[in-house]
C-alpha cells in the first residue's frame, strides 16, 4: 500500500501523465495487487461526492454562459477606476467571492482577460494582478460547502464516518477571515513581492473586436433601426409579402416587438426574422442597406428612423447576446468555394447564419454576388450554436478567434440568466435547510439549468472538467485502501504519537503541514481524499472531534501557494503573468505561514476538540 501511494504521488509530481490517468493507474494497481475487491475498486464512480462535483460544473457553466460572471468581472474593473491598489483588492475580492459559487478555474478564466486589460489600461502590469486573482480564487473556495472539491470531500468523509457533515455556509466562518487576510496581505506586502514582468498579452475583448470589425468591414455603413408607424402598410403583413432584399436591396437583420405577449406566443425579439414573420404596429426593425434604398423604404412604408448609440455599443447591445453572436470567417485556400459565384446571403442562410459584411484584401465588398477568392473574409451573425457548427466546414471556412470565449464574455442578462441564478439559489436553499442531500440538490440545480436551455447539453458536457471528475472518482478507492490495509492508521498513529500526545493543537498543525505539503505537488482534490481518512483516525484515536481536523484538511488542501503545479488556477496565470517557479515561492510562502497561524488560532475556537 505504501509503495503504491509513494509511486502515485511521484507520478503526480512528475507530470508525465495527466492526473486522471495517474489516478486510474493507481486504482488498477490496488485491484491487481489484491488490496481491493472489484466493488471497492469502482466504488468512487458511484460516490455522491463525484456526482455532486460533476453537477456543480454544469451549474457553474450555466452562471458563466448566461452572463453573470462576465458582468461581475466588468463591474469589478469599473469600480477600480485608475487606482492600482484598489484594482488589486477588487479583483482579488471578486475572485474570492465568485469562486465561492463558481469553480476556481471558471472564476480565473473569466476574470483573467478583464484583469489583464484593466492592468494595462491603468498603467500597471498583469504580473502585479494575476497571482492575487489565482490565490484569491483558491481562498474564496472556502466560503461555501460547494466552493471547492476539498470542502465537499471533507464533509462527506465526516458523514461516511458517522458524524454530521458541514452546513453550506459553515466554511465561511474560517473562509471570510482568511480571505480578508489574503486581501490585506496583497495590498500591503504581496504587491511589493510580485515581479514586474512585461508580457505581450493585451487581450482582445468584445469592444475592441467590434471596433476592428467596424474598421475592416464598414459595418456602420447602411446600418439603421426603423420603427413601424401607425399608418404603415406593413402592419399585420408578413415579410414574405414584400421581398425587401429582392425588390429594395435591404436586409432585415432583427425585429424588436414593442408589445410582446408571452401568453400569445409573441416574443420580445425575432433575432432572425423569417418569411413568415408578421409585422406589427410599433415594431422596431434593424436593417442594412444603402442610404438611398433606406430613404425610399422609409417614405413608401411610413417608417420612423430611430437614433443609434455609438456603433460599437449598438452592435454589442442589439446584435450580440447570450443566444446570438458574431464571428469572422476566412475562405480556406483549398476550399471548393474558391472560383465559384455565390449570392453570399443565400449561401450562409443555409447554415442559419446572417451575412453582415464581406471583405477582400482589407477592402469591404459591396457586391451581393461575388466570385469567391481564397482569403475572402466574412462577418457573420447567428446563434452561438450555429456559429459553432460552422467548424464542421473547416475544409472551406476558417473561424477567426474564439466565438466560445466571446460568448462567455457577453455581459448582458436575459431571462435565462435569471433562471440560472435561480437554480443556483435553489441549490443553496436546499443545502442550507438540508431538505435533500447535497448531491441531489446539485443534480436538481443542474437539471434546471439543462432543461431550461441555460446551457446546451453539448456545452454542459464540455463544461465539466472530466479530468477532475475521473481523478476524484479513481482516488476515492485509495482512501478505502488506506483504511483497509491499516496504512491510514499507521500514519495517524505516527502523528498522534509525536504531536497529539503533546497537545491537540500540535496534531492539528501536523495535519495542516502534511496536507499542504501534498497540495503543492498534487491536486487539492487528491490531497483531500488522501488526508481525510488519516485526519479522522488521528482524531478518533485521541477521542477528539474530527470536525476541526477536517476543516483544516479543507483549508490546507487549498493552500497550494508555493508552486505553479499545485492547482490549475496557478498554472493558468503563470504564462499570462510571466511568472517563474520562484515567484510563487517568494509570494506564497509568507501567505501560507499566515494561513497556518490563523487556522491554528481560529479553528479550535469555532470547532472545539
Secondary structure, DSSP 8 states (H G I E B T S, - for coil): -HHHHHHHHHHHHH-SS-HHHHHHHHHHHHHHTTSS-HHHHTGGGG-HHHHHHHHHHHHHHHHHHTTHHHHHHHHHHHHHTT-HHHHHHHHHHHHHHHHTTS-HHHHHHHHHHHHHHHHHHTT--GGGTHHHHHHHHHHHGGGSTTSSHHHHHHHHHHHHTTS----TTTTHHHHHHHHHHHHHHIIIIIHHHS-----S-----HHHHHHHHHHHH-TTTTEEEEEE-TT-TTTT-BGGGT-IIIII--EEEEEE-SS-BTTTTB-SEETT--TT-B--TT-EEEEE--HHHHHHHHHHHTEEE-----HHHHHHHHT-SSSEEEEEEEE-TT-TTTT-EEEHHHHHHTTT-EEEEEEETTEEE--SEEE--TT-EEEEEEEHHHHHHGGGGTTTEEEES-HHHHHHT-----HHHHHHHHHHHHHHHHHHTTSS-HHHHHHHHHHHHHHTTSS-HHHHHHHS-HHHHHHHHHHHHHHHHHHHTTHHHHHHHHHIIIIITT-HHHHHHHHHHHHHHHHTTS-HHHHHHHHHHHHHHHHHHTT--SHHHHHHHHHHHT---S-SSSSHHHHHHHHHHT--HHHHHHHHHHHHHHHHHHHHHHHHHHS--
